[in-house]
Amino acid sequence: MEILRIMSDLSTRLEALARQPLDERSARSQLSVTTYFSDELFKRELELIFQHGPRYLGHELAVPEVGDYHALPQEGEGRALVRTANGVELLSNVCRHRQALMLRGRGQTREHIVCPIHRWTYGLDGELRGIYGESTFGDFDKSSRNLVQLPCVEAAGLVGLAGGAGARGGVGAFGHQFAQGQKPL
């Protein structure tokens, strides 16, 4: 019976709305169609909303155990969340030798990330640990070829890429209710 009352009430409201002039209806019930296609508004939203705080990457439960990884589809799998002994890290998923993607989808690497092309081996922290045929590369600083590690924030299990240029920091984009649980990863 309650559903019938709600449906009846809804149809009464829709009929009343339909009796109003179209321009008055539009002003009260929705944004102008041009709003959804405005390049200027899109740029302002990017600047004011999305570029000053963390960008959501995933949940820490996507990588629950040390060695678990999740190559991020929204990043074209070019970055991956990796669980280390110190928490969740965001690493470049591109080998520093021949730019091959190393991790696909989700899985468990145990202790190392290994490039499928020439077997360059990285620790879970992104440090270059081994090079197959290392003697053929001559003398170079291995630390200059570590995987790029990007700054993350975590709040209530949500993992975000720390804000870009001019970022105000924190986890505001995740909602103020998580601020007490914020911790750098």
Secondary structure, DSSP 8 states (H G I E B T S, - for coil): -HHHHHHHHHHHHHHHHHHS-HHHHHHHH---GGGGG-HHHHHHHIIIIISSS-EEEEEGGGS-STTEEEE-GGGTTSEEEEEETTEEEEEE-B-TTT--B---SEEE-TTEEE-TTT--EEETTS-EEE-TTGGGG-S--GGGGS--EE-EEEETTEEEE---TT---TTGGG-GGGGGG-EE-
